[in-house]
Amino acid sequence: MSPGIGLMKRRLEKERDAIALAISGIAKKYDVKPDLIKTLETKYHDDAGDWYVALGWDKKKAIIKMDSVQGTITEIKEI
């Protein structure tokens, strides 16, 4: 029997882990140097277990949604 989701250790436990993954995703998708990307805001959704990170670079902004258990980006929405 496998442990329930509440007993599993999250892969994105800390805010800095989520920010690092979000910056990596934006750098790859938009071909931007990570040094040029700024963190605007972060939020953790307790019920869903998702991280939301808002990033900005040049004149663009994006919100990156990540699954903290899987440690993956689930959505990148440019705003």
NULUM-374849 format. One line per field, with one value per residue (C-alpha): residue in one letter; x, y, z. Coordinates in Angstrom, 3 decimals, always signed. Example, Ala and Ser with C-alpha at 12.3 -4.5 7.8 and 13.67 -1.06 7.14 Angstrom:
# NULUM-374849
residu <- c(a|s)
u <- c(+12.300|+13.670)
v <- c(-4.500|-1.060)
w <- c(+7.800|+7.140)
END
This chain:
# NULUM-374849
residu <- c(m|s|p|g|i|g|l|m|k|r|r|l|e|k|e|r|d|a|i|a|l|a|i|s|g|i|a|k|k|y|d|v|k|p|d|l|i|k|t|l|e|t|k|y|h|d|d|a|g|d|w|y|v|a|l|g|w|d|k|k|k|a|i|i|k|m|d|s|v|q|g|t|i|t|e|i|k|e|i)
u <- c(+0.000|+1.335|+1.086|-1.659|-0.863|-0.824|+1.976|+4.117|+7.012|+6.548|+9.244|+8.711|+8.690|+10.126|+9.395|+12.931|+12.477|+9.305|+10.969|+13.948|+11.679|+9.557|+12.611|+13.986|+10.683|+10.481|+14.149|+13.611|+10.231|+11.035|+14.816|+15.590|+18.669|+17.732|+19.559|+17.013|+13.964|+12.557|+10.234|+7.131|+5.029|+4.656|+1.691|+1.083|-2.417|-2.811|-5.811|-4.532|-0.834|+0.120|+2.651|+1.953|+4.907|+4.606|+7.724|+8.657|+11.306|+11.717|+8.132|+6.522|+4.974|+3.827|+2.198|+3.583|+1.471|+3.338|+2.342|+4.362|+4.113|+5.171|+7.639|+6.456|+5.121|+1.474|+0.715|+2.470|+0.121|+1.545|-0.193)
v <- c(+0.000|+3.437|+6.390|+8.964|+12.341|+13.892|+11.550|+12.017|+14.417|+17.372|+17.950|+21.715|+22.260|+25.759|+28.961|+29.125|+25.674|+26.840|+30.068|+28.158|+25.815|+28.703|+30.684|+27.587|+27.045|+30.659|+30.693|+27.604|+28.563|+32.200|+31.876|+34.446|+34.530|+33.661|+36.768|+38.983|+37.336|+38.947|+37.378|+39.526|+37.417|+33.883|+32.080|+28.562|+27.091|+24.871|+22.852|+22.056|+21.848|+24.133|+26.950|+30.077|+32.274|+35.553|+36.484|+39.474|+40.100|+42.807|+44.091|+40.670|+38.970|+35.413|+33.340|+29.849|+27.179|+24.190|+20.942|+20.768|+16.965|+16.163|+19.050|+20.010|+23.065|+22.516|+25.855|+28.991|+31.895|+35.061|+38.231)
w <- c(+0.000|-0.892|+1.477|+0.982|-0.515|+2.961|+4.019|+0.939|+1.120|-1.204|-3.785|-3.766|-0.028|+0.046|-1.762|-3.180|-4.779|-6.523|-7.695|-9.105|-11.077|-12.364|-13.526|-15.241|-17.073|-18.268|-19.303|-21.477|-22.949|-23.780|-24.288|-21.569|-19.377|-15.773|-14.507|-16.294|-14.682|-11.540|-8.990|-8.553|-6.183|-4.819|-3.314|-2.025|-2.218|+0.854|-0.329|-3.829|-2.936|-5.818|-5.996|-8.022|-8.960|-10.870|-12.825|-14.945|-17.596|-20.229|-20.560|-20.134|-17.122|-16.511|-13.805|-13.395|-11.673|-10.247|-8.570|-5.348|-5.014|-8.568|-8.712|-12.204|-13.971|-14.850|-16.514|-17.763|-18.389|-19.907|-18.753)
END
